[in-house]
């Protein structure tokens, strides 16, 4: 995952708006659901409704511009 950089953290509620904006501009993010990851690892739900959004490092500038507008 070294070719990807973390764009932002958001809640599940904000996630769908962000995904739609990015995909509209042909940016395909990778999502890491932190709450599910912690539960699967046996730590329980330490951060409910928390998602990390990653994009390819070549698309970072474009992604930031899309989210600014």
C-alpha positions in Angstrom: 0.0 0.0 0.0 3.0 2.2 -0.3 1.6 3.8 -3.5 -1.4 5.1 -1.6 -1.6 8.0 0.8 -4.3 8.7 3.4 -6.6 11.4 2.1 -8.8 11.8 5.1 -10.7 10.3 8.0 -14.5 10.5 8.0 -17.6 8.9 9.4 -19.8 6.5 7.5 -22.3 9.3 7.0 -19.8 11.6 5.3 -18.3 8.7 3.3 -20.9 8.3 0.6 -20.8 12.0 -0.3 -17.0 11.9 -0.5 -17.1 8.6 -2.6 -19.5 10.1 -5.1 -17.4 13.2 -5.5 -14.2 11.3 -6.1 -15.7 8.7 -8.4 -17.4 11.5 -10.4 -13.8 12.7 -11.2 -12.6 9.1 -11.9 -10.7 8.8 -8.7 -11.0 5.3 -7.1 -10.3 5.4 -3.4 -9.4 2.6 -1.1 -11.3 2.4 2.2 -10.2 1.1 5.5 -13.1 0.6 8.0 -11.3 1.1 11.2 -14.2 -0.1 13.4 -14.4 -3.4 11.5 -10.6 -3.8 11.4 -10.4 -3.4 15.2 -13.3 -5.8 15.8 -11.8 -8.5 13.6 -8.5 -8.1 15.4 -10.3 -8.8 18.7 -10.0 -5.2 20.1 -13.7 -4.5 19.9 -15.2 -1.4 18.4 -12.8 1.3 19.6 -13.8 3.9 17.0 -17.3 3.4 15.8 -18.3 4.6 12.3 -14.7 5.7 11.4 -13.3 5.2 7.9 -9.9 6.1 6.5 -9.9 7.0 2.8 -6.8 6.4 0.7 -6.0 7.5 -2.9 -3.1 6.7 -5.2 -0.3 9.2 -4.7 -0.6 10.2 -8.3 -4.2 11.3 -7.7 -3.7 13.1 -4.4 -3.6 16.7 -5.8 -6.6 16.1 -7.9 -8.5 14.5 -4.9 -7.7 17.5 -2.7 -9.0 19.9 -5.3 -12.2 17.9 -5.7 -12.8 18.0 -2.0 -12.1 21.7 -1.7 -14.9 22.7 -4.1 
